[in-house]
Structure formats: C-alpha cells, structure tokens
C-alpha cells in the first residue's frame, strides 16, 4: 500500500535547494510527468482508477484502488507500459473516460527511508510529497514518521494537504 502526505509550499525552489544541500538526501532523479487518470463510465465513485504516466520515453500503467483515510493511503500496482497512446485509445473506446490530466516537474530523493518528491504541478503550484510503502496496520506509524519529517523541514501542519493531486485538480477545474 502506498502511504503518502503532501504539503503545499510557498517557496518550492527554496525547499528544493535545502534538500539538495542535505547530506542525508540522495537525489534519485528529476523528470517531467504527464499523468492521465481514467475511470470506467460505470464507476462513478472511482473505486478503481487507471493512470497512464508518460515520463520521457517510458510509460507506466498504474491501477489505483479506492483511497483510504482522507486520500493518504491506497492500494496500487504499477506496470511498465510500451504503448500508452494505443492503450489510451482502447480504453476510451471501451467506456473509460478522462478524469483529469496532471502535468508536473518532479525532483525525487530518498530521505530517511522515505521517497521525497518536490513537485511543481501545473495550475496547482509547488508541493512536497513524502511516501512510504506499508500495510494498513503500519499506516498510522508511517504517517507519523512522514509528519515528523515534514516538520523537520519546517513545514507547518496547516500546510499538509490530505488530498491527492486528482481531487485538487478536479476542484480547480470546477472552480472550487
């Protein structure tokens, strides 16, 4: 299970610079990601969402189950994808519909046993996202670890956003 929290940043470039200088942070890479989220027409509550992530010359298909606990944890499976355009056309012809497209620039680090991402998300702004993998039983402990790590970086609890980029982007599109 993917367990993550994100926080909205008022100055993303400053935090990025600080993390790059931190000797415990290992830079994994940076990328531009084009994430297309789809759901089946009959699945109005989005119990299963598909994501086609295009990153450079590679793509990943992700199956995401229904979020648990305020959109901070959900089961997911990632699979390499060789033909993202063809799959997108097939899904759209098979009663799948676009939910939202999210474009972002991402800088990824390993820090304190967590994946740490600094994201500049088009139309949403800058975020820091910390992710762990674990079981439902481990979730409270891992969320606490993530919250402590955010606090160590000077992120206030009020900046934590307990929603994923999908509901944030949908709300923005709907003018909320």
Backbone bond lengths (Angstrom), bond angles and torsions (degrees), N, CA, C in turn:
res aa  C-N    CA-C-N  psi(-1)  N-CA   C-N-CA  omega(-1)  CA-C   N-CA-C  phi
1 X - - - 1.447 - - 1.529 108.23 -
2 X 1.314 114.81 137.07 1.458 121.48 175.94 1.531 108.12 -86.40
3 X 1.319 116.32 127.18 1.462 122.10 179.74 1.518 106.58 -123.77
4 X 1.320 116.88 119.26 1.460 118.12 -176.38 1.519 111.65 -147.98
5 X 1.313 113.34 154.62 1.461 122.10 171.57 1.516 107.12 -131.21
6 X 1.304 114.40 149.94 1.461 118.94 176.26 1.512 107.96 -131.96
7 X 1.326 114.17 157.58 1.459 119.86 177.74 1.523 107.83 -135.08
8 X 1.317 114.47 142.08 1.462 121.00 176.48 1.524 107.73 -75.87
9 X 1.328 116.05 136.98 1.458 121.35 -178.57 1.519 110.67 -108.31
10 X 1.309 115.99 138.71 1.462 119.99 173.88 1.518 110.47 -85.49
11 X 1.361 116.62 -23.81 1.456 120.34 178.79 1.527 108.75 -143.39
12 X 1.331 115.79 80.86 1.461 121.60 -179.19 1.512 113.57 -59.26
13 X 1.345 118.78 -45.59 1.467 119.05 -179.27 1.541 112.72 -59.46
14 X 1.325 117.49 -34.35 1.468 119.88 179.53 1.530 110.44 -67.02
15 X 1.341 117.91 -45.23 1.461 119.62 178.43 1.526 110.40 -64.78
16 X 1.308 117.61 -40.42 1.464 121.31 178.34 1.533 110.21 -58.46
17 X 1.298 117.20 -44.87 1.471 121.89 178.65 1.532 110.26 -62.25
18 X 1.323 116.87 -42.73 1.456 121.67 179.73 1.532 111.35 -63.34
19 X 1.308 117.25 -42.82 1.472 120.86 -179.97 1.519 110.38 -67.76
20 X 1.314 117.40 -39.46 1.476 120.06 178.05 1.526 111.36 -61.03
21 X 1.335 117.74 -32.07 1.469 121.48 179.88 1.529 111.96 -81.90
22 X 1.334 117.68 -16.98 1.458 121.86 -177.51 1.534 109.77 -72.61
23 X 1.320 116.25 120.03 1.478 121.07 -175.56 1.533 112.89 -67.53
24 X 1.335 117.84 -19.88 1.474 120.90 178.87 1.530 112.41 -85.62
25 X 1.324 116.87 -11.68 1.476 120.76 179.81 1.528 108.96 -91.47
26 X 1.328 115.49 125.50 1.460 121.35 178.89 1.519 108.31 -104.22
27 X 1.330 115.93 117.42 1.469 119.98 -179.88 1.522 109.20 -73.06
28 X 1.326 116.60 122.02 1.459 122.66 -179.17 1.525 110.29 -92.00
29 X 1.327 116.58 -35.79 1.456 120.33 179.63 1.507 111.29 160.07
30 X 1.311 114.60 177.53 1.462 120.51 175.16 1.518 107.71 -137.80
31 X 1.321 114.69 154.19 1.458 118.82 -175.98 1.524 110.05 -158.94
32 X 1.312 113.63 165.71 1.455 121.45 168.72 1.522 105.11 -107.39
33 X 1.335 116.10 127.04 1.460 120.70 -177.34 1.517 110.41 -118.39
34 X 1.309 114.21 133.79 1.462 122.95 176.50 1.521 106.10 -115.05
35 X 1.325 116.39 102.86 1.463 122.16 -175.28 1.526 110.29 -104.13
36 X 1.314 116.59 118.71 1.458 122.39 176.23 1.522 108.01 -107.50
37 X 1.333 116.39 121.57 1.466 122.46 179.62 1.519 108.57 -103.36
38 X 1.345 115.35 134.02 1.454 122.16 179.69 1.521 109.13 -132.23
39 X 1.327 114.94 153.76 1.464 121.04 172.67 1.522 107.37 -139.78
40 X 1.331 114.99 159.27 1.455 119.22 176.75 1.527 108.48 -75.28
41 X 1.321 116.32 144.51 1.461 122.37 -179.13 1.533 112.47 -53.82
42 X 1.331 116.78 -35.33 1.469 120.54 -178.06 1.529 112.98 -80.02
43 X 1.324 117.69 -4.20 1.465 122.23 -175.27 1.532 110.07 -106.96
44 X 1.317 116.51 67.43 1.464 121.68 -175.73 1.526 112.20 -63.33
45 X 1.319 118.11 -29.55 1.465 120.64 -178.86 1.530 112.79 -87.56
46 X 1.318 117.05 3.35 1.464 123.44 177.63 1.535 112.36 55.05
47 X 1.332 115.40 54.60 1.464 119.54 176.64 1.521 111.17 -72.02
48 X 1.321 117.37 -28.00 1.464 122.48 176.87 1.519 107.58 -137.37
49 X 1.307 115.52 121.28 1.455 121.13 178.99 1.522 108.22 -117.27
50 X 1.302 115.91 139.62 1.456 121.43 174.89 1.524 108.28 -104.25
51 X 1.322 115.61 139.47 1.455 119.95 175.46 1.520 108.14 -124.60
52 X 1.315 115.93 128.72 1.453 121.39 170.46 1.525 105.61 -103.36
53 X 1.326 115.93 113.27 1.471 120.76 179.46 1.517 108.45 -104.60
54 X 1.319 114.86 120.10 1.459 121.16 175.10 1.527 107.19 -103.13
55 X 1.318 115.62 124.38 1.458 121.97 -178.72 1.522 107.47 -137.87
56 X 1.333 115.37 103.61 1.465 118.76 -176.65 1.515 110.28 61.29
57 X 1.320 116.06 -128.40 1.463 120.21 -179.31 1.526 112.61 -92.70
58 X 1.325 117.92 3.24 1.466 119.87 179.86 1.522 110.52 -115.67
59 X 1.317 114.31 159.86 1.466 120.78 179.21 1.523 109.58 -140.58
60 X 1.333 114.65 154.00 1.461 122.03 179.74 1.529 108.03 -133.23
61 X 1.324 115.91 136.98 1.454 121.81 172.14 1.523 107.00 -102.35
62 X 1.332 116.54 126.27 1.453 121.83 -179.96 1.517 109.63 -119.64
63 X 1.325 115.27 131.76 1.452 122.58 171.68 1.516 105.76 -100.80
64 X 1.338 117.59 122.54 1.458 121.86 179.48 1.523 108.83 -117.70
65 X 1.330 115.09 124.93 1.456 120.29 175.71 1.519 110.01 -79.24
66 X 1.307 116.13 176.11 1.468 122.73 -179.10 1.530 110.07 -58.09
67 X 1.329 116.13 132.71 1.465 121.35 178.64 1.516 110.66 -62.97
68 X 1.302 114.47 146.36 1.460 121.06 176.64 1.523 107.43 -118.32
69 X 1.310 116.89 142.92 1.454 121.47 171.16 1.528 112.75 61.85
70 X 1.301 117.41 70.76 1.468 123.19 172.75 1.514 112.54 56.67
71 X 1.316 116.77 39.60 1.461 121.60 173.52 1.526 112.25 60.35
72 X 1.337 117.07 37.91 1.455 120.46 176.81 1.530 112.56 -115.29
73 X 1.329 117.78 -8.61 1.462 120.87 179.97 1.518 109.64 -151.22
74 X 1.329 115.98 138.74 1.457 120.60 178.59 1.517 108.97 -161.91
75 X 1.329 115.93 151.70 1.465 119.55 174.10 1.526 109.09 -75.48
76 X 1.336 115.81 140.83 1.460 118.87 177.52 1.525 110.10 -151.60
77 X 1.322 114.77 158.34 1.459 122.58 177.65 1.523 107.08 -137.64
78 X 1.347 116.19 129.93 1.467 122.41 176.84 1.520 109.42 -106.64
79 X 1.329 115.85 136.99 1.460 121.90 177.25 1.524 109.34 -132.65
80 X 1.335 117.74 138.91 1.467 118.58 174.63 1.526 109.74 -61.60
81 X 1.322 115.88 146.90 1.460 120.60 -176.36 1.526 108.83 -133.01
82 X 1.324 116.17 121.76 1.457 120.56 -177.34 1.523 113.94 -89.62
83 X 1.327 118.34 -27.10 1.460 121.00 -174.35 1.526 110.40 -130.73
84 X 1.328 117.75 71.79 1.464 119.78 -175.13 1.521 113.89 -63.81
85 X 1.319 118.65 -38.04 1.465 120.42 -179.01 1.520 111.23 -65.68
86 X 1.329 116.00 -42.87 1.453 120.16 179.60 1.523 111.21 -65.06
87 X 1.343 116.56 -41.48 1.464 119.37 178.27 1.527 110.36 -64.27
88 X 1.311 117.84 -42.96 1.463 120.59 178.83 1.524 110.59 -58.03
89 X 1.330 117.44 -46.04 1.476 120.53 179.45 1.522 111.42 -63.54
90 X 1.341 117.17 -40.40 1.462 121.34 178.91 1.524 110.65 -63.26
91 X 1.330 116.92 -45.58 1.463 120.46 -179.68 1.523 111.37 -63.93
92 X 1.325 117.32 -43.71 1.466 120.46 179.57 1.530 111.66 -63.84
93 X 1.326 117.27 -30.36 1.466 121.30 177.34 1.528 111.66 -81.35
94 X 1.347 116.55 -5.51 1.463 121.55 -176.96 1.528 111.76 -118.20
95 X 1.326 115.81 36.70 1.463 122.84 175.41 1.529 115.17 69.75
96 X 1.330 117.16 22.00 1.463 120.12 168.56 1.519 107.46 -93.11
97 X 1.322 115.85 149.66 1.466 120.86 -179.44 1.524 109.27 -130.21
98 X 1.327 114.02 152.24 1.465 119.53 175.14 1.522 109.46 -65.89
99 X 1.303 117.47 134.70 1.456 122.54 172.35 1.519 107.90 -96.24
100 X 1.327 115.68 -55.30 1.455 120.82 179.99 1.529 109.06 -167.46
101 X 1.311 116.36 155.37 1.467 122.58 173.96 1.521 106.39 -116.03
102 X 1.333 115.62 132.54 1.459 121.34 -179.31 1.524 108.22 -123.79
103 X 1.321 115.06 122.28 1.461 121.52 178.33 1.520 108.27 -109.56
104 X 1.337 115.71 131.02 1.463 118.18 -178.92 1.522 111.71 -149.72
105 X 1.307 113.80 155.40 1.462 123.34 169.33 1.517 104.57 -102.44
106 X 1.336 117.70 129.09 1.466 121.73 -173.40 1.527 110.79 -128.65
107 X 1.331 114.59 133.30 1.455 122.53 171.82 1.519 106.76 -113.29
108 X 1.341 117.75 123.02 1.457 122.49 -173.33 1.527 110.95 -113.10
109 X 1.340 114.86 135.87 1.461 122.79 179.01 1.523 108.93 -134.30
110 X 1.318 116.69 158.47 1.460 123.68 166.97 1.521 105.07 -104.54
111 X 1.330 115.73 130.50 1.454 119.71 -177.96 1.518 109.34 -150.13
112 X 1.310 116.56 120.62 1.461 121.53 173.61 1.537 111.98 56.38
113 X 1.325 117.05 38.91 1.462 121.28 179.60 1.518 114.68 76.73
114 X 1.335 116.67 9.68 1.463 122.23 -179.21 1.522 110.31 -118.50
115 X 1.326 115.66 157.94 1.460 119.92 167.19 1.519 106.57 -90.95
116 X 1.319 115.83 127.70 1.452 121.81 -178.94 1.518 107.80 -117.54
117 X 1.323 116.17 123.64 1.461 121.52 179.24 1.522 109.60 -120.29
118 X 1.313 115.19 134.78 1.456 121.35 168.00 1.514 104.78 -105.30
119 X 1.323 116.78 121.00 1.460 121.96 -175.72 1.520 111.22 -119.00
120 X 1.313 114.94 133.51 1.458 121.51 168.75 1.524 104.86 -107.97
121 X 1.334 116.32 102.96 1.458 122.52 -172.30 1.528 109.21 -99.83
122 X 1.334 115.09 124.03 1.464 119.68 -179.38 1.532 110.22 -57.37
123 X 1.300 115.35 130.13 1.467 125.81 177.88 1.534 114.45 72.95
124 X 1.351 117.50 -4.38 1.462 119.97 178.81 1.523 112.86 -116.67
125 X 1.327 118.35 -27.11 1.452 121.41 178.99 1.517 113.76 106.86
126 X 1.323 115.16 -157.88 1.463 123.46 -175.64 1.531 110.51 -98.95
127 X 1.345 114.77 140.73 1.457 121.70 179.10 1.522 109.69 -141.91
128 X 1.322 115.72 153.10 1.448 121.66 164.58 1.518 105.33 -111.03
129 X 1.320 116.04 137.98 1.458 121.47 -177.69 1.524 107.60 -131.30
130 X 1.309 116.42 126.75 1.464 121.69 176.68 1.518 108.41 -114.53
131 X 1.332 115.11 133.74 1.463 120.42 -174.19 1.517 110.82 -131.85
132 X 1.329 114.11 140.89 1.464 122.51 172.63 1.523 107.29 -130.75
133 X 1.305 115.29 161.50 1.456 120.47 173.77 1.524 106.94 -115.81
134 X 1.326 115.53 136.20 1.457 119.26 179.69 1.508 110.89 -172.95
135 X 1.312 114.23 -172.02 1.462 120.96 -180.00 1.527 109.68 -96.51
136 X 1.300 115.94 169.50 1.469 120.98 176.54 1.531 110.06 -58.05
137 X 1.315 117.30 -37.61 1.460 121.45 179.65 1.535 111.22 -65.48
138 X 1.323 117.49 -33.86 1.466 122.03 -179.11 1.532 112.85 -82.78
139 X 1.320 116.96 -13.64 1.463 121.59 -172.83 1.526 113.88 -52.38
140 X 1.357 120.74 -51.05 1.476 119.00 -177.94 1.535 112.68 -58.22
141 X 1.334 116.53 -42.23 1.463 120.65 -179.61 1.535 110.73 -65.58
142 X 1.316 116.95 -42.02 1.468 120.35 -179.47 1.527 111.12 -69.53
143 X 1.332 117.97 -38.61 1.467 119.69 176.74 1.527 110.56 -63.17
144 X 1.331 117.57 -38.27 1.474 120.73 176.92 1.523 110.78 -63.22
145 X 1.327 116.47 -42.75 1.468 120.68 178.00 1.529 110.24 -60.80
146 X 1.313 116.55 -42.73 1.465 120.96 179.22 1.525 109.95 -64.09
147 X 1.328 117.20 -44.77 1.472 120.57 179.89 1.528 111.10 -61.68
148 X 1.348 117.71 -40.85 1.475 121.16 178.01 1.525 110.64 -64.14
149 X 1.323 116.41 -40.33 1.467 120.29 179.86 1.520 110.29 -65.40
150 X 1.328 117.16 -42.46 1.467 119.88 176.15 1.525 110.50 -59.47
151 X 1.330 116.56 -43.63 1.471 120.53 179.28 1.524 110.67 -62.35
152 X 1.338 117.48 -38.72 1.467 121.27 178.31 1.531 111.66 -61.14
153 X 1.318 116.80 -28.01 1.469 121.44 177.55 1.527 111.95 -88.92
154 X 1.326 116.45 5.44 1.460 119.56 177.82 1.515 114.27 83.82
155 X 1.326 116.70 14.63 1.465 121.00 179.03 1.522 108.21 -84.40
156 X 1.301 116.39 122.50 1.473 121.17 -179.81 1.534 110.21 -75.99
157 X 1.317 117.27 148.45 1.481 120.47 177.85 1.532 112.53 -55.80
158 X 1.322 118.25 -30.37 1.468 120.52 -179.76 1.525 112.43 -69.30
159 X 1.339 117.51 -16.99 1.470 120.79 178.81 1.525 111.74 -84.95
160 X 1.342 117.20 -13.57 1.468 120.25 -178.52 1.524 109.03 -68.86
161 X 1.312 114.41 131.90 1.463 122.15 -179.77 1.528 106.84 -110.82
162 X 1.305 116.85 116.25 1.473 120.45 -177.64 1.522 111.32 -94.19
163 X 1.319 113.82 39.56 1.461 121.46 173.48 1.522 107.14 -135.34
164 X 1.325 114.79 151.93 1.448 119.55 174.88 1.519 110.73 -81.73
165 X 1.320 115.33 174.93 1.456 120.23 -179.95 1.533 112.13 -63.85
166 X 1.327 116.75 -30.57 1.472 119.35 -178.97 1.530 111.44 -61.76
167 X 1.339 120.56 -56.18 1.465 118.08 179.22 1.531 112.79 -64.60
168 X 1.339 117.62 -31.45 1.466 119.53 176.87 1.529 110.89 -64.46
169 X 1.342 115.77 -43.54 1.466 119.84 -179.80 1.529 111.37 -68.32
170 X 1.325 116.77 -39.49 1.460 120.37 178.55 1.531 109.95 -62.92
171 X 1.324 116.81 -45.29 1.464 121.00 178.59 1.519 110.83 -61.03
172 X 1.319 117.73 -39.90 1.463 120.65 178.98 1.524 110.88 -64.75
173 X 1.349 115.53 -43.53 1.477 119.58 178.79 1.513 111.57 -62.24
174 X 1.326 116.99 -32.87 1.457 121.31 -178.66 1.525 111.97 -87.80
175 X 1.343 116.66 2.10 1.460 121.26 176.03 1.507 114.10 74.47
176 X 1.319 117.43 25.78 1.472 120.18 -179.07 1.513 110.75 -90.99
